Amino acid sequence: MTTRTDATTGPDAGPAAGADRPISLTPTGGIDRAAHHRMDEAWLAAAWSHPTTRVFVVSGGQALIEETAEGSTELVMMPSFDAPFTEAHRYFLGVDPAGVRYFALQKDSLPGRMDDIARPAGLREAGVLLSERDAELMAHAVGLENWQRTHRFCSRCGERTVIAAAGHLRRCQACGAEHYPRTDPAVIMLVTDEKDRALLGRQVHWPEGRFSTLAGFVEPGESLEAAVVREVAEEAGVSVGGVDYVGSQPWPFPASLMLGFMARATSPEIRVDGDEIEEARWFSREDLKEAFTTGEVLPPSGISIASRLVERWYGEPLPRPPGR
Ligand SMILES: [Zn+2]
């Protein structure tokens, strides 16, 4: 286990944690980030003032969402001429296939409710309600906001930094150092044994009955595959051989990227560390079906990458207790 001081926002608290509503595992929401425009102030100014441009406000990891008449949920966006503009807090997020440009404005608070149905929501909730496009836009904006908020001072000389590149850079005015947004890679893996059983563990601070895949941060100088092998050994005492990449999920709480793997154990003996993981078990498909159906074991949240990994092995959507 790579322990982080803020354990509630690390990958181990992520896709499997009880009340969390994770972001959908989408390859792309169709937004071209158009990074080559970020340093072009004239282009940005023209894009900002274009009548089709859409803007939403992000504040403290939240944005306003609303349900449409058709029953879908969308980010509340406005034309730029209605937006509470401050250039210092403007993030350019990209362009959609129709040529619409999207910006987020980082503010100290969200605007007042514009109507009865708009409401503030964090990404854990909104990520599962929004379209792929809106979820991607919000994840991008929240990730930038998290980074901007915690990188106001230069890590080289300690002086103040200022925002640049439409939110994607902070520059130190004293020493000229350029600081870019960070993404912290974390591995999350479903381990299977020679009987094709799945290894699930439960963390000390999780709600009773919650079991999920193991996970942990990648360390400096370490490959993803080596991180999978190390984390499984540290947390469950299980040796792992083959490691196959499955997919990824942005997890900006505050800055992680979850990288999902399937891994094969070389021996079934379990020896949990007792520190982060208090219990780990091998589940056959029948075991899992029984445990999930009776409610003895709580499955990972439906849309998380942990759930996707377990489902990939299980072969179909995970069973849920009646009424859930
Ligand atoms: Zn500096």
Residues whose N, C-alpha, C, O or C-beta is under 5 A from the ligand:
A	BS01	ZN	C154 R156 C157 G158 E159 C172 A174 C175 G176 A177
